[in-house]
């Protein structure tokens, strides 16, 4: 019976504690020498520990290591590596910071992992044009540190200090998306090494315009492509003026319904809120313990406002009126930078706070997103389902854009519990799809959501994606097994 339960849950929850060992397809000594000829011997590794480190991300998908890891130093080396691997039929797996949540770096067919972290230069800053060009090893925090004295910042914030080109590849977003958009809204141009080694500039070499009606949107094609169409070696990103003033707040509500109704009403009132995050009572209790907060244990909103002092006063007043109308209480305003940082650090550490509820267990996060008008309905129902399931879990989300996560903490050895997690997650996704939402708002498809993608976009949608993939990657060697 245990083996049957294991088989039923393996597809959705292939635990990373098990690191697969492939018995075929290992690279020849001559091929490894050819890799060293491209990037230099110090920048190639076939050591088991290094390969295993690159065979998993932050998700629960089991470790599937590549056959070799290489660290190119520039785009020319990436192009030569792609040509070499593609010509020999060797799979290519791009690797950034390894902070993904859908198994995107798992080498399901072995091959060569191309670790791009050594390419970490900020190539060009155009303050007057509000744009910057970065290599794939540049992280979100590193860029904003570089921009500190320029009066500009890059606001897309998924929580983890992810590599910016990795954020492009997964179509990431995060807490600031309600005001500043997702990665899709903030990428102006990409430099991409195609599977055979050719170099593509998706908007043309050096271009960083704000709008264009010139041909197909190639930049948009690669945002969210998860390494399946090419290796992103540079990204031209849109920057934003740093706000003159910032204020954050928390407030508690008597129910999930009241908190989410407030979110919808704030957005309908055109209050330009910069962040509006929801945490249920279980999540708030976990954050209080993990991050040493003293917030009310109740459904809670974390909010932040950006603008001039006068504009902030108006935004705060209007927001308070809406929240009080919906029964909100326990207001706590944070105006000082240190106080705000502590608050948002607690929000960003929600994943680890949830895991601390059951030490030694693993976490699984759902990622649905629905139209704002359907958010109260699905969140209230999800909370009821979570309570009825008997699972240990919390709800947290970027409710300003309809995206939320259930963080489920599960014992990987309890296969009956795994079945309940699988049933809960699939029911949630199908409810979101029925409400005209999506199975993933920001984590991507990766390994675990491929069947759900088919349900979401339909037969013609999948066929069109397959045709695009076949055109750019006819041998199917770019990050195989992901998305499709």
C-alpha positions, 0 to 999 in steps of 0.5 A: 500500500505504501508503494502505491501511495508513493507512486501517486504522490511522486509526480507532484512531490518528488522530494529533493532529499533523494538525489537521482543518479543517472547510469547513462549519458555521462559526458566523455572525457574528450567533451569535458576537455572541450568545455575546459578549452572554452572557459578554462579548467578552473571553471569546469567541475564534474565533482559530485558535490558541485553537481548535486548543489546545482541539481536542485533549487528551493523547491521540493523537487528531488535533486537531479544533478547535471553531468558537469557545471561550467562558469563562463566569464563572458557572452562569447564563452556562453555562445561557444558553450551553447554551440559545443553542447548543441552540436554534440546533443548535450542538454543545457541547463541555465543556473542563476542563484538557485532560488526558484520554487518549481524545479527549474534547474533540475537536470532531468536528462543530465547535461551541462549546467551553465552557472552564470553568476561570474558574469556579474557586471552592471554594463550600462546605466542611463539615468536620464532614460531610466534604464540599466543593462545588467549581466545575469550574475547581478542580483536585485540587492546588488543593483539597488545598492549600485543605484543608491546615490542615483535617485533611482531604484529597481522595485521588483522584489520577489523576496529572495535576493534572486539574480535579475536575469533569473527573475526575467526567466521565471517572470517573477514579481513580488510585493511591489507589483501592484504599483510597479508591475512584474518583470514583464512590465520592466524588461526593455531588451534582452541579450540571449544566446540561442541554443546553437550559439547565435546571439539575439538582441530581442529589441535590437542591439543597444536599444532601450526605448519605452515603447515600440510597434516594430514586429513581434514582441521577442522580449516578451517571448523570453520573459517567463521562458524558464531557460527553455528557449535560450540563455539570457546573458544581459537584460536592459531593465526599466528603473523608477524614481526613488520615492520622496517619502515612504510609510508602511502599516499593519492592521488586523481584521475580524475575518479573511473576508473583511481583510480582502474586501478592504483590499478590493475597496482600496484598489477601487478607490484608486489609492496608489498603494505600493504594497498590500500583502495579506497574512492569515492568522496562522501566518501572523502567529508564525511571523510573530514567533520567527521575526519577534513581532508583536502583531495581533494574531488575526487576518492582517494586511501589510501596506506601504505607500510611496510619494510626497509627504502631502500625497502620503497624508492623503493616501493614508487618510483614505486607506484608514477610512476604508479599513475602518469601514471594513472593521479593521483595527490595531493600526501600526504605522512605520515611518522610519526606515529601520522600522519598515525594514523590520516589518518587510523582513518579517514578510519576506521571511514568512516561508521560514516562519511557516517551516518553523511550525513543524521543524524537520518538515518540508514546505510546498507553496501554491501560487494561484492568481485570480482577477481582483473581483474574485479574490474575496471568494477564493480566499475565503473558500481556501481558508475554509478548505485549509482548516477542513483539510487537517494540514498545517498551512498558512495563507500569505499573498500579494493580494493587490494583484490577486496573487496568493500562496498557501504554504503547506508544511508536510512530513515527506515520509507521510504519504497519506499526508502527501496525498492530502496536500496534492488533493488540496493544491489541485482543488485550489488551482482548478478553482482559480482556473474556474474563476478565470485565473492562472495556476501560477502568478510568479513562480513559473511552471517548471516541472510540477505544473505542466499538466495544469498549464495545458488545462489553462491555455488549452490544446491550441495554446500548447500546440503554439508553444510547442511550435515556438519551442521546436523552431528555436530549439529543434533538438529539445536540449534547452532545459528539457522537461520544463514548461512543456 
